[in-house]
């Protein structure tokens, strides 16, 4: 019998890649339309991928609990397993290697909301898989870390750093995350009712990213600092600026995500090469495949 997955937030980073991966694996894919009856959409579903987020980070304190209650109800009515893209907000300011045993000592409002959200799933009895990851990198952009921050001025030869450029940071390549979600979905019957699974992804510093981009493109890439001062000025008038400022500490907190549990559950998982991940945020007009062949050489071979 063919499995069915309901994708919440199907146009977003998580949802779009999950829909593609599950479809290619032969699953029936349903895309939830925000504002419709989620219980009805989930009827007969085996898995729910929860890629829903409040637009522009707005009203987390109200919207995240509301979304959580709605998803739990839909999962209970359908018997579906819920897979959630977890993050590291829960851990607060704890430099080092993070795993499923790291104390959840959130030091921000959004971090505590995520802690409470996960606790609601744990207490619900719904089978839940938290696939916890660092900053998401989407090769399609889609408002990811690269397009919104690191590569925002790359056409000017500038890479933007939001914190300490020597701080190790954890990243998740969204197509890899989606493949891992599929693999876990297909072995869900062997998992416990609540699984906190760290997704190791890739780890690198902003300086390492700068050096990789410079070597691949043959360009001199300078580092510029994100204008946090501007976010401070705009915070009283712009909600997104306030929300971003709250998480500023993460960009200077050196960390990586441990992959021991992940590798035990999915020993054959092969992540995308790190260099490809680091370069995936480059705009098409400075794609390495183009700039590594000088224009004169390209003309000569036409």
VEXDREN-2710 file (C-alpha; in Angstrom, 1 decimal):
% VEXDREN-2710
k/r/px/py/pz
1/UNK/0.0/0.0/0.0
2/UNK/1.3/3.4/-1.0
3/UNK/2.3/5.7/1.9
4/UNK/0.9/9.3/2.1
5/UNK/2.6/12.4/3.4
6/UNK/0.9/15.7/4.2
7/UNK/3.3/18.6/3.7
8/UNK/2.6/21.7/5.8
9/UNK/4.2/24.8/4.4
10/UNK/4.7/23.2/1.0
11/UNK/6.0/26.4/-0.6
12/UNK/8.7/27.0/2.0
13/UNK/12.3/25.6/2.2
14/UNK/11.4/22.5/4.2
15/UNK/8.1/21.8/2.5
16/UNK/9.2/22.2/-1.1
17/UNK/12.2/19.9/-0.8
18/UNK/10.3/17.3/1.3
19/UNK/7.5/17.2/-1.2
20/UNK/10.0/16.5/-4.0
21/UNK/11.9/13.8/-2.1
22/UNK/8.9/12.0/-0.9
23/UNK/7.3/12.1/-4.3
24/UNK/10.4/10.7/-6.0
25/UNK/10.4/7.9/-3.4
26/UNK/6.9/6.9/-4.5
27/UNK/4.8/8.4/-1.7
28/UNK/1.5/10.1/-2.3
29/UNK/2.2/13.8/-1.5
30/UNK/-0.5/16.2/-0.3
31/UNK/0.2/19.9/0.1
32/UNK/-1.7/21.6/2.9
33/UNK/-3.3/24.9/2.1
34/UNK/-3.1/27.3/5.0
35/UNK/-6.5/28.2/6.4
36/UNK/-8.2/25.0/5.4
37/UNK/-9.3/22.1/7.7
38/UNK/-6.0/20.3/8.7
39/UNK/-7.8/17.3/10.1
40/UNK/-9.5/16.7/6.8
41/UNK/-6.3/17.2/4.9
42/UNK/-4.5/14.7/7.2
43/UNK/-7.1/12.0/6.9
44/UNK/-5.4/8.8/5.9
45/UNK/-1.9/10.3/6.0
46/UNK/1.0/8.3/7.4
47/UNK/3.3/11.2/8.0
48/UNK/3.0/14.9/8.5
49/UNK/5.9/17.2/7.7
50/UNK/5.5/20.4/9.7
51/UNK/7.1/23.1/7.7
52/UNK/4.7/25.8/8.9
53/UNK/6.2/29.0/10.4
54/UNK/4.7/32.4/11.3
55/UNK/5.2/34.7/8.4
56/UNK/8.2/37.0/8.9
57/UNK/8.8/35.6/12.4
58/UNK/5.6/37.4/13.6
59/UNK/3.9/36.7/16.9
60/UNK/5.7/33.5/17.8
61/UNK/4.2/33.5/21.3
62/UNK/0.6/33.2/19.8
63/UNK/1.2/31.5/16.5
64/UNK/3.6/28.7/17.4
65/UNK/1.3/27.2/20.1
66/UNK/-1.7/27.5/17.8
67/UNK/0.1/25.7/15.0
68/UNK/1.3/23.1/17.4
69/UNK/-2.2/22.4/18.8
70/UNK/-3.6/22.2/15.3
71/UNK/-0.9/19.7/14.1
72/UNK/-1.2/17.5/17.2
73/UNK/-5.0/17.3/16.7
74/UNK/-4.5/16.4/13.0
75/UNK/-2.0/13.7/13.9
76/UNK/-4.2/12.2/16.5
77/UNK/-7.2/12.1/14.2
78/UNK/-5.2/10.5/11.4
79/UNK/-2.6/8.4/13.4
80/UNK/0.2/10.1/11.4
81/UNK/3.8/10.5/12.6
82/UNK/4.9/14.2/12.7
83/UNK/8.4/15.2/11.6
84/UNK/9.5/18.6/12.6
85/UNK/12.6/20.6/11.6
86/UNK/14.0/21.4/15.0
87/UNK/16.6/24.1/15.7
88/UNK/19.2/25.0/18.3
89/UNK/17.3/27.9/19.9
90/UNK/16.3/25.5/22.7
91/UNK/19.9/25.3/24.0
92/UNK/20.5/29.0/24.6
93/UNK/24.1/30.2/24.7
94/UNK/26.0/26.9/25.0
95/UNK/29.1/26.8/22.8
96/UNK/30.5/23.4/21.8
97/UNK/29.1/20.2/20.4
98/UNK/25.3/19.9/20.7
99/UNK/23.3/16.7/20.8
100/UNK/20.1/15.1/22.1
101/UNK/21.5/15.2/25.7
102/UNK/22.4/18.9/25.7
103/UNK/20.4/20.8/28.4
104/UNK/17.6/22.9/26.9
105/UNK/18.4/26.2/28.7
106/UNK/16.8/28.6/26.3
107/UNK/17.9/32.2/27.0
108/UNK/15.6/33.9/24.5
109/UNK/11.8/34.2/24.2
110/UNK/11.8/32.3/20.9
111/UNK/14.0/29.6/22.4
112/UNK/11.6/29.0/25.3
113/UNK/8.7/28.9/22.8
114/UNK/10.5/26.1/21.0
115/UNK/11.1/24.2/24.2
116/UNK/7.4/24.5/25.1
117/UNK/6.4/23.4/21.6
118/UNK/8.5/20.3/21.7
119/UNK/7.2/19.5/25.2
120/UNK/3.7/19.7/23.9
121/UNK/4.5/17.1/21.2
122/UNK/6.2/14.9/23.8
123/UNK/3.2/14.9/26.1
124/UNK/0.6/14.5/23.3
125/UNK/1.3/10.8/22.7
126/UNK/1.6/11.5/18.9
127/UNK/4.7/9.9/17.4
128/UNK/7.0/12.8/16.8
129/UNK/10.5/13.1/15.2
130/UNK/12.4/16.2/15.9
131/UNK/15.1/16.4/13.2
132/UNK/17.2/19.1/14.7
133/UNK/19.5/21.2/12.5
134/UNK/21.5/24.4/12.3
135/UNK/21.1/27.2/9.8
136/UNK/19.3/26.0/6.7
137/UNK/20.9/26.4/3.3
138/UNK/18.5/26.0/0.3
139/UNK/20.0/25.8/-3.2
140/UNK/16.8/27.6/-4.4
141/UNK/17.3/30.5/-2.0
142/UNK/13.8/30.8/-0.6
143/UNK/14.7/33.1/2.2
144/UNK/17.5/30.9/3.5
145/UNK/20.7/31.8/5.4
146/UNK/22.7/32.4/2.3
147/UNK/20.2/34.5/0.3
148/UNK/19.1/36.6/3.2
149/UNK/22.4/37.1/5.0
150/UNK/25.8/35.6/3.9
151/UNK/25.5/36.1/0.2
152/UNK/23.3/39.3/0.3
153/UNK/26.1/41.4/-1.3
154/UNK/28.2/38.7/-3.0
155/UNK/27.7/40.4/-6.4
156/UNK/29.8/43.3/-5.0
157/UNK/32.5/40.8/-3.9
158/UNK/31.4/40.9/-0.3
159/UNK/30.4/38.1/2.1
160/UNK/28.4/39.2/5.1
161/UNK/29.2/38.0/8.6
162/UNK/26.6/38.3/11.3
163/UNK/29.0/37.6/14.1
164/UNK/32.5/36.2/14.8
165/UNK/33.8/35.0/11.4
166/UNK/36.0/32.5/13.2
167/UNK/33.1/30.9/15.1
168/UNK/32.2/27.4/13.9
169/UNK/28.6/27.3/12.8
170/UNK/26.2/24.4/12.1
171/UNK/24.4/24.3/8.8
172/UNK/21.8/22.0/7.2
173/UNK/21.5/21.6/3.4
174/UNK/17.8/21.4/3.0
175/UNK/17.8/18.6/0.3
176/UNK/19.9/16.5/2.7
177/UNK/17.5/17.2/5.6
178/UNK/14.6/16.2/3.4
179/UNK/16.3/12.9/2.4
180/UNK/17.0/12.2/6.1
181/UNK/13.3/12.9/6.9
182/UNK/12.2/10.4/4.3
183/UNK/14.6/7.8/5.6
184/UNK/13.3/8.2/9.1
185/UNK/9.7/8.2/7.9
186/UNK/10.3/4.9/6.3
187/UNK/11.6/3.3/9.5
188/UNK/9.2/5.1/11.8
189/UNK/7.7/1.9/13.2
190/UNK/11.2/1.1/14.7
191/UNK/11.4/4.4/16.5
192/UNK/10.1/5.5/19.9
193/UNK/7.1/7.8/20.3
194/UNK/9.3/10.9/20.7
195/UNK/12.6/11.1/19.0
196/UNK/15.1/14.0/19.3
197/UNK/17.5/13.4/16.4
198/UNK/20.4/15.8/15.8
199/UNK/21.1/16.3/12.1
200/UNK/24.9/16.8/11.9
201/UNK/24.8/18.5/8.4
202/UNK/28.0/20.6/7.9
203/UNK/30.0/22.9/10.0
204/UNK/32.3/25.7/8.9
205/UNK/33.3/29.3/9.8
206/UNK/32.5/32.4/7.8
207/UNK/36.2/32.7/7.0
208/UNK/36.2/29.2/5.6
209/UNK/33.1/30.1/3.5
210/UNK/34.9/33.2/2.2
211/UNK/38.0/31.2/1.3
212/UNK/36.0/28.5/-0.5
213/UNK/34.0/31.1/-2.5
214/UNK/37.1/33.0/-3.4
215/UNK/38.9/29.9/-4.6
216/UNK/36.0/28.7/-6.6
217/UNK/35.2/32.0/-8.4
218/UNK/38.7/33.3/-8.7
219/UNK/37.6/36.6/-7.1
220/UNK/38.8/38.5/-4.1
221/UNK/36.0/38.2/-1.6
222/UNK/35.9/40.7/1.3
223/UNK/34.1/40.3/4.6
224/UNK/31.6/42.8/5.7
225/UNK/29.7/42.9/9.0
226/UNK/25.9/42.7/9.1
227/UNK/24.5/46.1/10.1
228/UNK/23.2/45.2/13.5
229/UNK/23.2/48.9/14.4
230/UNK/20.5/49.4/11.8
231/UNK/18.4/46.6/13.2
232/UNK/18.6/48.3/16.6
233/UNK/17.4/51.6/15.1
234/UNK/14.5/49.8/13.3
235/UNK/13.5/47.5/16.1
236/UNK/10.9/49.9/17.6
237/UNK/9.1/50.1/14.2
238/UNK/9.9/46.7/12.5
239/UNK/9.0/43.4/14.1
240/UNK/11.5/41.4/12.0
241/UNK/14.4/43.6/13.2
242/UNK/13.4/42.9/16.8
243/UNK/13.2/39.2/16.2
244/UNK/16.5/39.0/14.5
245/UNK/18.3/41.0/17.2
246/UNK/17.1/38.4/19.8
247/UNK/19.1/35.7/18.0
248/UNK/22.2/37.7/17.3
249/UNK/24.3/35.7/19.9
250/UNK/24.1/32.5/17.8
251/UNK/26.3/33.9/15.1
252/UNK/29.2/34.3/17.5
253/UNK/28.6/31.1/19.5
254/UNK/30.9/28.4/18.2
255/UNK/29.0/25.2/17.8
256/UNK/28.5/22.0/15.8
257/UNK/25.9/19.3/15.9
258/UNK/26.9/15.8/16.9
259/UNK/26.0/13.1/14.5
260/UNK/26.4/9.9/16.7
261/UNK/22.7/9.2/17.1
262/UNK/21.9/10.1/13.5
263/UNK/24.6/7.8/12.1
264/UNK/23.3/5.0/14.4
265/UNK/19.8/5.3/12.9
266/UNK/20.9/6.1/9.3
267/UNK/24.3/4.5/8.9
268/UNK/24.2/4.6/5.1
269/UNK/23.2/8.3/4.8
270/UNK/25.6/10.2/2.5
271/UNK/25.5/14.0/2.8
272/UNK/26.1/16.3/-0.1
273/UNK/29.8/17.4/-0.4
274/UNK/30.5/20.3/1.8
275/UNK/32.1/22.4/-1.0
276/UNK/28.9/22.1/-3.0
277/UNK/26.8/23.1/0.0
278/UNK/29.0/26.2/0.6
279/UNK/28.8/27.3/-3.0
280/UNK/25.1/26.6/-3.5
281/UNK/24.1/30.1/-2.4
282/UNK/26.0/31.8/-5.2
283/UNK/23.9/33.7/-7.7
284/UNK/23.7/32.2/-11.2
285/UNK/25.8/35.0/-12.8
286/UNK/28.8/34.2/-10.7
287/UNK/28.3/30.4/-10.5
288/UNK/31.7/28.7/-10.3
289/UNK/31.1/26.5/-13.3
290/UNK/31.0/29.7/-15.4
291/UNK/33.8/31.8/-13.9
292/UNK/36.3/28.9/-13.7
293/UNK/36.3/29.0/-17.5
294/UNK/37.6/32.4/-18.6
295/UNK/35.3/34.2/-21.1
296/UNK/38.0/34.1/-23.8
297/UNK/38.3/30.4/-23.5
298/UNK/34.6/29.9/-23.6
299/UNK/34.3/32.0/-26.8
300/UNK/37.2/30.1/-28.4
301/UNK/35.4/26.8/-28.0
302/UNK/32.0/27.9/-29.3
END
